């Protein structure tokens, strides 16, 4: 099925009504989800009419409808991409076999772990962004924030469906736990470190949606190759929604950079203090935010060498990005890959079996994609005729996972002493003063066609609407 049935209590395209036991279980979970949304979703926004897109089909063309919706009334549901009866496992030891419609018993625990870890990131990001609506720089941005939030909630539903349908009591308990953990909670935090970081301001939000949602893209692409077909179909449709989240991040940072360059030309200065006095975010501060969010995000890919990653691949559970476009044997026997290590106080490359380096393979794919976007930000600076360029730090910088965890590496890739790190850290990572300054700029702007001083307007509006469209209607 590809059409989405909105007459059901839970919208879906999986014929949920044919499985009454599953339907009842999900309908019992639904009020708990709504309770979590009302408690931890966007603050003080439940009565707003928001111009949101809602999925109406799982087909790639014409899949969404735009209209005003109150967020608690948003039709969260279960949407899988169309079933392909000829699909085969494309990698690992089961390569060439028909994909699985049920969970193989020997992979039950591993698949549940994969699904729970992915599912845990979705409500976490909503919790991290809970307060941002109070300081939105425009109606356009406020609407984009809320769109990201409701779709992260929808992605939680995607994983909860899999847990309920395929994992019995264990799955139901895991689904409840997804609503009980809290981002940053000391006693019951979210599973992955990046999803316990604060997102206190809009520059952080744009960095999060550019970098951390991009991690989501690559993780989902790897899962969309899975031999467990319901997971592959679920994540493939999630990617359709995820693209907008990355657009929010890339265009948001671009608009920050554009506004700063405009003021730099107006004042004929690159002096950070003069630019801050003019109420815009200087480029060195933007660079420090890049350094932080980029480094925190690449840790999400896991350890450089991982037996778990090898198991996931060999078992046909999680592939590589663009698996079917690669020209090797898709089993990786005898192949190697380079990872970083520290030797004699310097970084060196060493060859390891590719199966054990698949986290690093995915991380390197992410890095290439991230650098391309940073290059587009630099074109704005270049066009404004300033010499500074933004850049991604070295992938060994500020790492907390794997063999590089805790190693002092500068943004340009030098292993440095504790003393040099302490001396230079203020130039490499956002300081308390940086964060306080950015926070001082955050003030809600909600008049149509008005934007905060620190960010430029977008080039175009949402869904071909004008930029001055009333994207959010208040009480």
N, C-alpha and C positions, 0 to 999 in steps of 0.2 A: 504494500500500500504506500502511496505517496501523498494523497490528499490528507489534510489534517482535520479531524472531526472536532469542531468546537461546541457541539451540542452536549458532549460528555462533561462531567464534573472535572475530569482531568483531560485536557485536550491531548490527542495522540494520533499517531498514524500506525500503531502496532496492533490494532484490533483488541484493545484492552478489555472491552466488554465480553470477549469470548473466554476470558480467564477470570472468573468471578472471585476466586481466592486472592489472586494478585491485585485485582481492582479494589477489593475491600482493604487489603493491607496498605495500598498506596493512599486510599481515601482516609485511612486512619492516620497516616503520616502527614497528610496535607495540612491539617490544622496546626500540627506542631511546627511545620515549616512556616506557616503564616505567623505563628507566635514568634518564631525566631526573626522573621522579617520585620515585624512591628517593633521588636526590641532592639535589633542590631542593624536593620537596614538604614537607608538615608534618613538622617535626623530631621524631624519637624517638617516632613514633606508628604505625609500620607494623603492629604486632601488636595494636593496640586493636580491639575490636569496637565499631563505631559505629552508632548508630541512624540510618540514612540513607534517604533516598528515592531510588528508581531509576525512571527512566521505563519504563513498560510499554506505552505507547500514545502516538501523536501527536495523538489527539483531545483536545479541551479538557476533557472530563469523565472523571474516573477514570483519569488518565494516569499516576499514580505509585503505587509500592508502597513501604511502609516496613518495614525489617527491619535486623537487625544485619549489618554487613559490615566486613571488614577492608579498609582503603582500597586497598592494592595489588591487592585482588581485585574492586574496584568495576568494574562492567561498562560501561566507557566505550564509546560507539558512535556511530553515524551515524543521526540521526533528522530527517526532514523532515516538515513539516506536509502534510496531504493535497493532492494535485494537483487543480487546478481547470482542466479543459480549456477552459473558456470565458473564462479570464482574459485581459485585454488590458493593454497599457501605458497607464498612467493619466496620463502627463505628458510634457512635452518634445516634441521634433520627431517622435517615433514614436508619439505618442498615438493610441490606437485600434487599433494593430496588435496581432496576437497576440504574447504574450510569447515570449521566446527560450528554447529548451531547450538550445541550444548557444551557445558564446561567439561573438558577432559578431567577425569578424576585425579590424575597425577599432577595436574596443574592448578587444582582448585585453590589452594592456599596462596600460590604465587599470583594468580589472576586477581584474587580478592585484594591482595596487598596493592597491586597496581591500581585497581579501580578506586580503592579507598584513598590512596595517596593523591591521585588526580582529583577525586571528589572533594578532598579537604581543602584544596587551594581555592575552590570557587566561593564558598561562603567567607573564607578568610579575607579575600580581596574586598568583598562588600563591607566587612567589619573594619578593615583598614581605612576605607574611604568614607566611613559613616558621617563624618562631620564636614566634609568638603563642601556640601551644598550651601552651608552657611556663609561661605566666602567666595562663591562663584564669581568669576570676572565678567560674566555676561549670561544672558538667557541662553544663548547658543551653547556655551560651555556647560551650563547647568543641565540642559537637556542631554548633552552627550554623556555627562557623568551618570545621569539616571539610566540612560540606555545601556551603558556598560554594566551598571549594577543589576538591572533586571535580567540581562543576559547571563551574567555570572550566576545568578540564581537559577536560571533555566539550565545551565550546565550542571549545577548541583543535581537537579532533577534527573538529568541524563544518567549520571552515575548511580543515583539512588534506584532508578528503575532496574539497572543491571544487578544491583545488590539484592533487591527484593525478588526479582524473577529467577535468578540463577543460584542464589546462595542460601536459601532457606532461612532458618533462625539466625545463623551467623550474619547473614546479609542484613536482616532486619535490625539486629543489634548494632551493626556498623553504621547503618543509616541513621539511627538515633544518635549515635556518638558524633556524627558529622554536625549535628545541631547543638551539641553540648560543648565541644571545644570552642575556644575563643582566641582570636588573634592577640598575641602579646600577653595572654594570661599566664601568670607565673606557675599556677598549679595545673592548668589544663590547656596548654598552648596548642596551636596548630602544628602539624607534623613537620613542615619544612621551615627552615629558619627565615627565609626571605618573607614569609607570610606572617611573621610575628613582628616585623619592622613597622614603625609608625609611618603613615602617609599624612603628614601634618599640613601640607600646603600644596598648591596647585602645580608648582614646578616639580615637586616630588611625584604628584599624580601623573603628570605628563611623562616623566622618566619611567615610572612604573608601567604605564600602558605601552610605552615604546619598548622597553627592555624586558620586563617581566612577562608581559603578555606575549612577547615574541618567544620567550622560552616556552610559553604555552603552545604557541604555533608549532614549534619543532617537536615537543613532546606529543602533541596530538597527531601530527603527521606520522610519527613513528608508530603510534598506537593504531592509526588508520590502516596500517599494513598488517595488523594482527591476524593470525589464523583463527582467532575467536571472532566470528563474523559479527555478532551483535555489538561487540566493542568497536570493531572497525567501522561499522555503519554509524554508530552513535558519534564517534569522534570525527568522522568525515563531515557530518552535518554541523557539529560544533565549530569546525573550522570556518564555515560560511559566516557564522556570527562573529568569530574571533577577529576577522579581518578589520572590522570597524574599530575594535579596541586599539589595535596597533596604529590605525589612521589617527585616532584621537591623540595618541602620544606623539607620533611623528609631526603632525600638523601643529600640535600645541607647542612643542619646543621650537618649531620653525617660526611660529608667530611671536614667541618670546624673543628669539634672535632677531627677527625683523624689526620689532619695536626698538630693541636696544641699538641696532645699527642706525635706525632713523634718528634716534636721539644723539648718537655719537656724531652723525653728520650735522645735525642742527647745532650742537654745541662745539663741534670741531675738537673733540677730545676723546681719548680712550681711557682717561683716568677713572678707575673704579669708584673712587670716592665722589667725584663730580657726577658720575652717572647715577650712583645711589641717591645722591642729593636730588637728582631730577626724577627719582621714583621709578627707575628701571633696573633690571638685573644685569649687572656687568658680566661680560663673557667669561672672565676667570671663575666667577661663581658658578656659571652654567657648566664649565668644565669640571669643577669639583663635584657637582651633582652627577654628572656623567660618570666620573670615576667611581663614585660610591654605588650607584644603582647598577652599573655594568658589572662591577666586581661581585656584588651580592647576587646578581642574577646568574652569572656563569657558575657559581657554586651549586645552583639548583640542578645542574647536570650530573652531579655526583662525583665520586672519586675517579681519578685519571685511569686507574686500573680497577676493574670490577668483575668479580666472578658472577655476581648477580646479573650484570648486563649480558655476559656470555650465555648464561642460562636462559634469560628472556629470549635471546636471539635464536639459540639452538633449538629451543622448544617451540618456536614459531609464534611467540606471544607478543613481541615488540620488535619491529624492524628498524631500519634506518630511514632517515629523511630521503624521499625520492628513491626508495628501494628498487622499484621496478625500472627506473631509468639508469641504474648502475650496470656496468658491463662485466663484473666479476661473476664468480660461480654462485653467489648468494648463500654460500656455506662458510666461506672465509678460511677454509683449511689451508694452512701454510702461509697465510698472508700476515703481514706485520704492519704496525702503525707507530708513529713517533709520539712519545709523551715527554713531558719535561721532568727533570730531576735536578737537585742541587748537588754539585760536586766542587770541592775546593772553593767554596763561597762564590760560585757562579752557576748560572743556569746552563744545563746541557740537555740535549735530546738523546733519548734511548729508544731502541726498537723493542716493542713488545708484541705478542700475538694480537692481531686485530680484534679477535673475539673478546679479549679482555679490555680492549681500549675503546669499546663502542660508545661509552659516555663521552670520551674525548672526541670521537668522530662527530657526534651530534653537537658538542660544544663548538667545534671548529666550524661546522655549518652555520650555527647561530652567529658566530663572530663575523663571518663573511657578510651575512645578511645585515647585521647591526652596523657594520662599518659603511655599508652602502648608504644607509639612511643618514649617517653622520656626514657623509660626503654631500648629501643634498642640503643639509644645514649650512655647510661651508660655502656652497654656491651663493647663498644669501649674503654672507660676509664678503665674499669675493666681489659680488655685484656692487656692494656698498663701498668697495675699494679700501678695505682694511686688510692688513697682512696676517692677523691672527687666524689660526685654524683650530677648530675643535677636533679632538681625536679620541679614539678608544684607548684606554691604557693597556699595557701588556697584560696578557691573560694570567700571568702569575701574580699580578698586583692584588694585594689586600684579600688574599684567599683564606678561607676558613675550613675548606673541605679537601681531603686527599693529601698527597705527599707534599703539596705546597702550603698546607695549612700552617699559619703562623710564621712563615718565612718572610722576612722583610725584603720586599721587592719594590723598586721605584716604578712609577708609571712607564718609564722608558725601558724597563726590563733589567735593571741592575740589582744584584743582591747587595743590600746596604746594611750597615751596622745599626744596632739599636739606637745609638746616639744620632746618626744621620736621620733615621726614621723619625725620632722625636723632634728633631730640628725642622724637618721638611713637611711633616704631616699636615700642618696648617695650609700648605700650598697644594696639597694633593687631595685632601678630603674636606667636605663641608665642616666648618667650625660652628661652634655654638653661636658665634656672632653672625655667621652667614645665615644660619637658620632663623635667627631672631630678625635679621633684616628682611629676609624673604617673607617671614610671617607678618612683618609690619606692613607689607604691601597688600596683604590679603583683606579685601573688603568687598562685601557683596554688591554687585552691580546688576540690577534686574530690569532696568528700563530698556525697551526695545531699541536696537541699533546703538546702544551704549556699551563701551568696553572699558575695563580697568586700564589705567595709564600704562601698566607694565607689559601689556600684550596687544599685538596688532589684531584687527578683525580678520576673519577668514576670507578667503577669496570668493567662496560660494557658500550658500546655505545648505541645509539638510533636505534631501529629496527634492531638489530643484526649487525649494522655497527661497525667498529673499533673505539676506542676512538679518534684516530687521523684523523678521517674522516673530510672532508671539509664540515662541517654542514652549513656554511654560505659562499656564494661567493659574494665578494664585486664588486663594479662598474668595 
